[in-house]
Amino acid sequence: MSKRVNFTEGEFYQDHFDSRAYVKDFYSCPGGHSDEKNFLTFVLKCLSRDFSTGENKGRMLIEVGSGPTIHSVLSACQHYDEIVLSDFSDNNRREIEKWLENREGCLDWNPVLQHVCEIEGKGQSHVEAALKQRVKKVLKCDVRLENPFHPHTLEPADCVITSLCLEAACKDIHSYCRALHGLSKLLRPGGLLVMVGVLGETFYKVNEQRFSCLSLSKHDIEEALQGAGLSLHEFNILPAEDRENNSVSDFEAVFHLTARKLSDC
């Protein structure tokens, strides 16, 4: 059977993705998973550089495909008035809501929060309070749709963040380009796209469950951005270390990029 038929799309995540194991394995400390050396610290450093100066700010920030995590918006949360988090999986959204509402048994984000606040010289309690205050919605999203938030229509955002989402949700390059176009439509003209992803990855594992990934090159992504009316500003790459001994994924590199929506799109 072909890889295309077996690609683990959203419905598979709904039934098989272990939200708590994912956070425990990959986000329980700033170093991330021991097999993915420097992956998470690279991501957190890039996101801090994007937002900690306050140069990128506005009224609305949308994260598309948050998973059960909140790390991608820690550096940004004090610079936007309203934040929307989202994911396809019901369990992932429930885990975010439990943390936002300080419910018993919620996931522990203190180690990552502390790390981000230390590198930015901020108080952890203030950042945590700002994030919990400014997240106004946690919505279901499906990046395979022209409007990922259908039937909701969100007003154009000043910033859209997406991390490790599109390559896990899109089974081919056509679907990927269509999904990126959908993200572009969520932005106001001149709005900022921040994307974190992986190059050359075909799978990753959570609690021994294997999930598919669309293998992408830097050129694939650059072409998709251009086709979606986005002007690339920055593209940072960290090559994988000791790839042969990575038991949880086969990524060649992790990347971070920023792009702006062109004014005439």
For each residue, the residues with C-beta under 8 A, 3 or more apart:
1: 5 6
2: 5 6
3: 6 7 202 212
4: 7 171 172
5: 1 2
6: 1 2 3 212
7: 3 4 171 212
8: 12 13 16 168 210 211 212
9: 12 13 144 169 171
10: 13 14 88 89 142 144 169
11: 14 15
12: 8 9 15 16 17 211
13: 8 9 10 16 17 88 89 211
14: 10 11 17 88 89 90 91
15: 11 12
16: 8 12 13 209
17: 12 13 14 22 89 91 92 206 209 211
18: 21 22 206 207 209
19: 22 23 67 68 89 91 92 94 95
20: 23 24 68 95 107
21: 18 24 25 206 207
22: 17 18 19 25 26 27 67 68 206 207
23: 19 20 26 27 28 68 69 95 107
24: 20 21 27 28
25: 21 22 28 33 206 207 248
26: 22 23 32 33 36 40
27: 22 23 24 32 40 69 71 109 112
28: 23 24 25 108 111
29: 32 111 112
30: 40 41 44 111 112 115
31: 34 38 40 41
32: 26 27 29 36 38 39 40 41
33: 25 26 36 39 40 248
34: 31 37
35: 242 245 246 247 248 249
36: 26 32 33 39 40 240 246 248 249 251
37: 34 241 242
38: 31 32 41 42 238 241
39: 32 33 36 42 43 238 254
40: 26 27 30 31 32 33 36 43 44 71 112
41: 30 31 32 38 44 45 115
42: 38 39 45 46 238 254 256
43: 39 40 46 47 71 72 163 196 254 256
44: 30 40 41 47 48 71 74 75 112 115 116 119
45: 41 42 48 49 119
46: 42 43 49 50 196 236 256
47: 43 44 50 51 71 72 74 75 76 194 196 256
48: 44 45 51 52 75 116 119 120
49: 45 46 52
50: 46 47 56 75 76 194 258
51: 47 48 54 56 75 76 79
52: 48 49 75 120
53: 56
54: 51 57 79
55:
56: 50 51 53 76 79 159 192
57: 54 79 80 158
58: 61 79 80 81 157 158 159 191
59: 80 81 82 158
60: 80 81 82 83 84 154 155 156 157 158 159
61: 58 73 76 77 80 82 83 84 157 158 159 160 161
62: 83 84 86 154 157 159 160 161 186
63: 66 72 73 83 84 85 86 160 161 162 163
64: 86 141 143 148 160 161 162 165 183 186
65: 86 87 88 141 143 162 163 164 165 166 168 169
66: 63 69 70 72 73 85 86 87 92 96 138 163
67: 19 22 87 89 92 163 164 165
68: 19 20 22 23 87 89 91 92 95 96 107
69: 23 27 66 72 96 163
70: 66 73 74 85 96 99 109 131
71: 27 40 43 44 47 74 109 112 116
72: 43 47 63 66 69 76 161 163 196
73: 61 63 66 70 76 77 83 85 131 161
74: 44 47 70 71 77 112 113 116 127 131
75: 44 47 48 50 51 52 116 120
76: 47 50 51 56 61 72 73 79 80 83 159 161
77: 61 73 74 80 83 127 130 131 134 135
78: 122 126 127 130
79: 51 54 56 57 58 76
80: 57 58 59 60 61 76 77 83 134 158 159
81: 58 59 60 134
82: 59 60 61 134 136
83: 60 61 62 63 73 76 77 80 131 134 135 136
84: 60 61 62 63 135 136 137 138 139 154 157
85: 63 66 70 73 93 96 135 137 138 139
86: 62 63 64 65 66 93 138 139 140 141 148 149
87: 65 66 67 68 92 93 96 138 140 141
88: 10 13 14 65 92 140 141 142 169
89: 10 13 14 17 19 67 68 92 93
90: 14 93 94 140
91: 14 17 19 68 94 95
92: 17 19 66 67 68 87 88 89 95 96
93: 85 86 87 89 90 96 97 138 139 140
94: 19 90 91 97 98
95: 19 20 23 68 91 92 98 99 106 107
96: 66 68 69 70 85 87 92 93 99 100 138
97: 93 94 100 101 103 138
98: 94 95 101 103 105 106 107
99: 70 95 96 102 103 106 107 109
100: 96 97 132 135 138
101: 97 98 106
102: 99 106 132
103: 97 98 99 106
104:
105: 98
106: 95 98 99 101 102 103
107: 20 23 68 95 98 99
108: 28 111
109: 27 70 71 99 112 113
110: 113 114 124
111: 28 29 30 108 114 115
112: 27 29 30 40 44 71 74 109 115 116
113: 74 109 110 116 117 124 127 128
114: 110 111 117 118 124
115: 30 41 44 111 112 118 119
116: 44 48 71 74 75 112 113 119 120 122 127
117: 113 114 120 121 122 123 124 127
118: 114 115 121
119: 44 45 48 115 116
120: 48 52 75 116 117
121: 117 118
122: 78 116 117 126 127
123: 117 126 127
124: 110 113 114 117 127 128
125: 128 129
126: 78 122 123 129 130
127: 74 77 78 113 116 117 122 123 124 130 131
128: 113 124 125 131 132
129: 125 126 132 133
130: 77 78 126 127 133 134
131: 70 73 74 77 83 127 128 134 135
132: 100 102 128 129 135
133: 129 130
134: 77 80 81 82 83 130 131
135: 77 83 84 85 100 131 132 138
136: 82 83 84
137: 84 85
138: 66 84 85 86 87 93 96 97 100 135
139: 84 85 86 93 149 152
140: 86 87 88 90 93 149
141: 64 65 86 87 88 148 149
142: 10 88 145 148 150
143: 64 65 148 165 166 169 170 179 182 183
144: 9 10 169 170 175 178 179
145: 142 148 150 182
146: 150 178 182 185
147: 150 153 182 185
148: 64 86 141 142 143 145 179 182 183 186
149: 86 139 140 141 152 153 154
150: 142 145 146 147
151:
152: 139 149
153: 147 149
154: 60 62 84 149 157 186
155: 60
156: 60 186 187 188 191
157: 58 60 61 62 84 154 160 186 187 188 191
158: 57 58 59 60 61 80 187 188 191 192
159: 56 58 60 61 62 76 80 187 191 192 193 194
160: 61 62 63 64 157 183 186 187 191 192 193 194
161: 61 62 63 64 72 73 76 193 194 195
162: 63 64 65 165 166 183 193 194 195 196
163: 43 63 65 66 67 69 72 195 196 197
164: 65 67 167 168 196 197 198
165: 64 65 67 143 162 168 169 197
166: 65 143 162 169 170 176 179 180 183 195 197 214
167: 164 170 176 197 198 201 213 214 215 216
168: 8 65 164 165 204 211 212 213 214
169: 9 10 65 88 143 144 165 166 175 179
170: 143 144 166 167 173 175 176 178 179 214
171: 4 7 9 175 212 214
172: 4 175 176 214
173: 170 176 177 214 216 220 224
174: 177 178
175: 144 169 170 171 172 178 179 214
176: 166 167 170 172 173 179 180 214 216 220 224
177: 173 174 180 181 223 224 227 228
178: 144 146 170 174 175 181 182
179: 143 144 148 166 169 170 175 176 182 183
180: 166 176 177 183 184 224 225 227 228 230
181: 177 178 184 185 227 228 229
182: 143 145 146 147 148 178 179 185 186
183: 64 143 148 160 162 166 179 180 186 187 193 228
184: 180 181 187 193 228 229 230 261 265
185: 146 147 181 182
186: 62 64 148 154 156 157 160 182 183
187: 156 157 158 159 160 183 184 191 192 193 261
188: 156 157 158 191 261
189: 261 262 263 264 265
190: 260 261 263
191: 58 156 157 158 159 160 187 188 260 261
192: 56 158 159 160 187 258 259 260
193: 159 160 161 162 183 184 187 230 257 258 259 260 261
194: 47 50 159 160 161 162 256 257 258
195: 161 162 163 166 255 256 257 258 259
196: 43 46 47 72 162 163 164 254 255 256
197: 163 164 165 166 167 216 221 254 255
198: 164 167 201 213 216 249 251 252 253 254 255
199: 215 216 217 218 237 251 252 253 254 255
200: 215 216 217 250 251 252 253
201: 167 198 204 213 215 216 249 250 251 252
202: 3 212 213 215 250
203: 210 211 212 213 249 250
204: 168 201 210 211 213 248 249 250 251
205: 208 209 210 211 247 248 249
206: 17 18 21 22 25 209 211 248
207: 18 21 22 25
208: 205
209: 16 17 18 205 206
210: 8 203 204 205
211: 8 12 13 17 168 203 204 205 206
212: 3 6 7 8 168 171 202 203
213: 167 168 198 201 202 203 204 249 251
214: 166 167 168 170 171 172 173 175 176
215: 167 199 200 201 202
216: 167 173 176 197 198 199 200 201 220 221
217: 199 200 220 221
218: 199 221 222 235 237 255
219: 222 223
220: 173 176 216 217 223 224
221: 197 216 217 218 224 225 235 255 257
222: 218 219 225 226 232 235
223: 177 219 220 226 227
224: 173 176 177 180 220 221 227 228
225: 180 221 222 228 230 231 232 257 259
226: 222 223 229 230 232
227: 177 180 181 223 224
228: 177 180 181 183 184 224 225
229: 181 184 226 261 262 264 265
230: 180 184 193 225 226 259 260 261 262
231: 225 259 260 261 262
232: 222 225 226 235 257 258 259
233: 257 258 259 260
234: 256 257 258
235: 218 221 222 232 255 256 257
236: 46 255 256 257
237: 199 218 253 254 255
238: 38 39 42 253 254 255
239: 252 253
240: 36 243 246 251 252 253 254
241: 37 38
242: 35 37 245 246
243: 240 246 250 251 252
244:
245: 35 242
246: 35 36 240 242 243 249 250 251
247: 35 205
248: 25 33 35 36 204 205 206
249: 35 36 198 201 203 204 205 213 246
250: 200 201 202 203 204 243 246
251: 36 198 199 200 201 204 213 240 243 246 254
252: 198 199 200 201 239 240 243
253: 198 199 200 237 238 239 240
254: 39 42 43 196 197 198 199 237 238 240 251
255: 195 196 197 198 199 218 221 235 236 237 238
256: 42 43 46 47 194 195 196 234 235 236
257: 193 194 195 221 225 232 233 234 235 236
258: 50 192 193 194 195 232 233 234
259: 192 193 195 225 230 231 232 233
260: 190 191 192 193 230 231 233
261: 184 187 188 189 190 191 193 229 230 231 265
262: 189 229 230 231 265
263: 189 190
264: 189 229
265: 184 189 229 261 262
